[in-house]
Amino acid sequence: MSAARRWSEVAAGVFRIAVADVNCYLVQTTDGLTLYDAGLPGSRGALTEVLAHLGATVSDIDALVLTHGHFDHVGMGRMLQSRGVDAHVHPRDVHLARHPYSYRPEEARVAYLLSHPGGIPPITRMALRGALGVRGIEVAGRVSHGHPVDAPGRPIALWTPGHTGGHCAFLFEETGVLIAGDALVTLDPYTGERGPQIVARAATADTAEALRSLDVLDESGASLVLPGHGEPSRDGVHADTAAARRRGAH
């Protein structure tokens, strides 16, 4: 995906929007459009581009579904809600979505970045795209583990706590597509390291729990894993979770 083209169709009707190493996914089904995660404020232009490709506008999005409430996944939320888009998240992340900086990771972010300078370029890119000025959103805590989401396409929610208390992934069972959010990434913005892994302690509430949640992803049997950061993986979720376990917490 070139710098000029910040979106791509990664599966039939599934569009990845990638801005400053942060992904969100617009999914088109026969019953409507759903955006999974709201990226950064600077993701708006890329979202507009993919919607124009589909002959749609922001107001045509039927729902915003958050994997979790961190600032880099809530960035366009207020703009979307101003256009009438309903937002959903797991109940344990409702407060975080309202206050997207109100979390304590296992390690302090600044000190961690000083000891992991590979994370400085990704974090700088995120800051330049509005990561430091995200406002929270009012969101319904209607996402429940093991149940279809009340949004077009009706994927199954998979509660995968650790990165945050209410983190969820979303599985499209018929196609084997898994929107993994930050439960499993292929680029860690806090280290700059690539490959399947959980996110660093500098942005994760409980890395031991995040590693345990890989079991939930494993059970999905997904063939295409769409992470919150980094490139999609077509190696299959079993290979990805195995690689993440080998890497462990960092």
Buried (B, 14 or more C-beta within 10 A) or exposed (E): EEEEEBBBEBBEBBBBBBBBBBBBBBBBBEEBBBBBBBBBBBBBEBBBBBBEEEEBEBEBBBBBBBBBBBBBBBBBBBBBBEEEBBBBBBBBBBBBBBBBEEBEBBBEBEEBBEEBEEBBEBBEBBBEBBBEEBBBBEBBBBBBEEEBBBBBBBBBBBBBBBBBBBBBBBBBBEBBBBBBBBBBBBBBBBBBBEBBBBBBBBBBBBBEBBBEBBEBBBEBEBBBBBBBBBBBBEBBBBEBBBBBBEBEBB
